[in-house]
Amino acid sequence: MADVAFKRWFLPETPDLVGQLRKQLAVTIEGADAFAGWTEGGSQTLAELREIESRGDAAKRDLLVSLREAFVTTIEPEDLFTLSRGIDWILNGLGDLVGEAEVLDARPDEGLGEMAGLLTKALRELDTAIGMLEVSEAEATAAADRSIQFVRDLQARYFEGMASTLELKGRVTRIGRRELYRRLRRIGETTIDVAERVVYSVVKES
């Protein structure tokens, strides 16, 4: 009994790093939901997205602190860091998109709203994938694949949306709308990078 107490005194408890990563992702999903509301003409503002972004930054910092202090991790530290960074980039990208829209006085359209909806679905599948990392490698990979497919659908909608901008009157209006589409496509590509990192972490552990 004394030997057990001795070990506990020297070995720190293993933090729930995957749980912390999912908390960060939950904030990003909240931001994606707010963004989707904005594309549909809701009352969401850039200030609200920036507030969500600040909470995402805090969640990322908490995860990194725990990662530095962890004695052992069930997921490779490099993978956890890369996943956290990608999730952070997604949220930052959404805020930047809305910020640029305000500067350019560019308004979202139906196509952008559809892309936003597909992004939120991709992020929820990503949450499932990360949640399965310590439970089922097969289910984690399957959810990551579904996330990627939603982004592929987003990319298909991107091309349709870009074609629709040819019908817009005014060069400035066309440029502004196209820039919103391009930014959201890049956010989708970052989401694919995160999903593929989930798959890579599974492959390394196999």
C-alpha positions as CSV (number, residue, x, y, z in Angstrom):
1,M,0.0,0.0,0.0
2,A,2.9,2.4,0.9
3,D,4.5,1.5,-2.4
4,V,1.4,2.5,-4.4
5,A,1.3,5.8,-2.5
6,F,5.0,6.3,-3.3
7,K,4.3,5.8,-7.0
8,R,1.4,8.2,-7.0
9,W,3.5,10.8,-5.3
10,F,6.1,10.7,-8.1
11,L,3.9,10.0,-11.2
12,P,1.4,12.7,-12.2
13,E,-2.1,11.7,-13.2
14,T,-2.6,11.4,-17.0
15,P,-4.8,14.3,-18.1
16,D,-7.7,13.7,-20.5
17,L,-6.0,15.3,-23.4
18,V,-8.5,13.9,-26.0
19,G,-11.2,15.3,-23.8
20,Q,-9.5,18.7,-23.8
21,L,-9.1,18.6,-27.6
22,R,-12.8,17.9,-28.0
23,K,-13.6,20.9,-25.7
24,Q,-11.5,23.0,-28.0
25,L,-13.3,21.5,-31.0
26,A,-16.7,22.2,-29.4
27,V,-15.9,25.9,-29.3
28,T,-14.9,25.8,-33.0
29,I,-18.2,24.0,-33.7
30,E,-20.0,26.8,-31.8
31,G,-18.2,29.3,-34.0
32,A,-19.1,27.4,-37.2
33,D,-22.8,27.4,-36.1
34,A,-22.6,31.1,-35.5
35,F,-21.0,31.6,-38.9
36,A,-23.7,29.5,-40.5
37,G,-26.3,31.7,-38.9
38,W,-24.5,34.8,-40.2
39,T,-24.6,33.4,-43.8
40,E,-28.3,33.0,-43.4
41,G,-28.8,36.7,-42.5
42,G,-29.0,36.1,-38.8
43,S,-28.0,38.6,-36.1
44,Q,-24.5,37.1,-35.5
45,T,-21.8,39.7,-35.6
46,L,-18.0,39.7,-36.0
47,A,-17.7,40.7,-32.3
48,E,-19.5,37.5,-31.3
49,L,-17.3,35.4,-33.5
50,R,-14.2,37.1,-32.0
51,E,-15.5,36.3,-28.5
52,I,-15.9,32.6,-29.4
53,E,-12.5,32.7,-31.0
54,S,-11.0,34.0,-27.7
55,R,-12.5,31.0,-25.9
56,G,-11.1,28.7,-28.5
57,D,-7.6,30.2,-27.9
58,A,-8.0,29.6,-24.2
59,A,-9.0,26.0,-24.7
60,K,-6.0,25.6,-27.0
61,R,-3.7,27.0,-24.3
62,D,-5.1,24.8,-21.6
63,L,-4.5,21.8,-23.8
64,L,-0.9,22.8,-24.5
65,V,-0.2,23.3,-20.8
66,S,-1.6,19.8,-20.0
67,L,0.4,18.4,-22.9
68,R,3.6,19.8,-21.5
69,E,2.9,18.5,-18.1
70,A,1.7,15.0,-19.1
71,F,4.0,12.2,-18.1
72,V,2.5,9.8,-20.7
73,T,-0.1,10.4,-23.4
74,T,-2.4,7.9,-25.1
75,I,-2.1,9.9,-28.4
76,E,1.3,11.1,-29.7
77,P,2.0,14.6,-28.5
78,E,2.8,15.7,-32.1
79,D,-0.6,14.5,-33.3
80,L,-2.4,16.3,-30.4
81,F,-0.5,19.5,-31.1
82,T,-1.2,19.3,-34.9
83,L,-4.9,18.6,-34.4
84,S,-5.3,21.4,-31.9
85,R,-3.5,23.8,-34.2
86,G,-5.7,22.9,-37.2
87,I,-8.9,23.2,-35.1
88,D,-7.7,26.7,-34.1
89,W,-7.0,27.7,-37.7
90,I,-10.5,26.7,-38.7
91,L,-12.1,29.0,-36.1
92,N,-9.7,31.8,-36.8
93,G,-10.5,31.5,-40.5
94,L,-14.2,31.9,-39.9
95,G,-13.7,35.1,-38.0
96,D,-11.3,36.4,-40.6
97,L,-13.9,35.6,-43.3
98,V,-16.6,37.6,-41.6
99,G,-14.1,40.4,-40.9
100,E,-13.2,40.6,-44.6
101,A,-16.8,40.5,-45.6
102,E,-17.4,43.6,-43.5
103,V,-14.4,45.4,-45.0
104,L,-15.5,44.6,-48.5
105,D,-19.2,45.1,-47.8
106,A,-19.7,41.7,-49.3
107,R,-22.8,39.8,-48.3
108,P,-23.2,36.0,-48.2
109,D,-25.6,34.2,-50.6
110,E,-27.4,30.9,-50.5
111,G,-24.4,29.0,-51.9
112,L,-22.2,30.2,-49.1
113,G,-24.9,29.2,-46.6
114,E,-24.9,25.7,-48.0
115,M,-21.1,25.5,-47.7
116,A,-21.3,26.7,-44.1
117,G,-23.9,23.9,-43.4
118,L,-21.6,21.3,-44.9
119,L,-18.7,22.6,-42.8
120,T,-20.6,22.2,-39.6
121,K,-21.5,18.6,-40.5
122,A,-17.8,17.9,-41.3
123,L,-16.8,19.3,-37.9
124,R,-19.3,17.2,-36.0
125,E,-18.0,14.1,-37.8
126,L,-14.5,15.2,-36.8
127,D,-15.6,15.4,-33.2
128,T,-16.9,11.8,-33.5
129,A,-13.6,10.8,-35.0
130,I,-11.5,12.3,-32.3
131,G,-13.8,10.9,-29.6
132,M,-13.2,7.4,-31.1
133,L,-9.4,7.6,-31.2
134,E,-9.1,5.8,-27.8
135,V,-12.1,3.6,-28.4
136,S,-12.2,2.2,-31.9
137,E,-9.6,2.8,-34.6
138,A,-12.1,1.7,-37.3
139,E,-14.8,4.0,-36.1
140,A,-12.4,6.9,-35.8
141,T,-11.2,6.4,-39.4
142,A,-14.8,6.0,-40.7
143,A,-15.9,9.3,-39.0
144,A,-12.8,11.1,-40.4
145,D,-13.7,9.8,-43.8
146,R,-17.3,11.1,-43.5
147,S,-15.9,14.5,-42.4
148,I,-13.7,14.6,-45.5
149,Q,-16.7,13.7,-47.7
150,F,-18.7,16.6,-46.4
151,V,-15.8,18.9,-47.3
152,R,-15.7,17.3,-50.8
153,D,-19.4,18.2,-51.1
154,L,-18.5,21.7,-49.9
155,Q,-15.8,22.0,-52.6
156,A,-18.3,20.9,-55.3
157,R,-20.7,23.7,-54.0
158,Y,-17.8,26.1,-54.2
159,F,-17.4,25.7,-58.0
160,E,-21.2,26.2,-58.4
161,G,-21.0,29.3,-56.3
162,M,-18.1,30.7,-58.1
163,A,-19.9,30.2,-61.4
164,S,-22.9,32.0,-60.1
165,T,-20.8,35.1,-59.4
166,L,-20.6,35.7,-63.1
167,E,-24.2,36.8,-63.0
168,L,-23.5,39.5,-60.4
169,K,-23.6,43.1,-61.5
170,G,-20.6,45.2,-60.6
171,R,-16.9,44.2,-60.5
172,V,-16.5,45.0,-56.8
173,T,-19.5,42.9,-55.9
174,R,-18.2,40.0,-57.9
175,I,-14.7,40.2,-56.4
176,G,-16.1,40.4,-52.8
177,R,-18.3,37.4,-53.2
178,R,-15.6,35.3,-54.8
179,E,-13.2,36.1,-52.0
180,L,-15.8,34.8,-49.4
181,Y,-16.1,31.6,-51.4
182,R,-12.3,31.2,-51.7
183,R,-11.8,31.8,-47.9
184,L,-14.5,29.2,-47.0
185,R,-13.0,26.7,-49.4
186,R,-9.6,27.1,-47.7
187,I,-11.2,26.5,-44.3
188,G,-12.6,23.3,-45.8
189,E,-9.1,22.3,-46.9
190,T,-7.9,22.9,-43.3
191,T,-10.7,20.7,-42.1
192,I,-9.5,17.9,-44.4
193,D,-6.0,18.3,-43.1
194,V,-7.3,17.8,-39.5
195,A,-9.4,14.7,-40.5
196,E,-6.4,13.2,-42.3
197,R,-4.3,13.8,-39.2
198,V,-6.8,11.7,-37.3
199,V,-6.4,8.9,-39.9
200,Y,-2.6,9.2,-39.7
201,S,-2.5,9.0,-35.9
202,V,-4.6,5.8,-36.2
203,V,-2.2,4.3,-38.8
204,K,0.8,5.1,-36.6
205,E,-0.7,3.3,-33.6
206,S,-1.7,0.2,-35.7
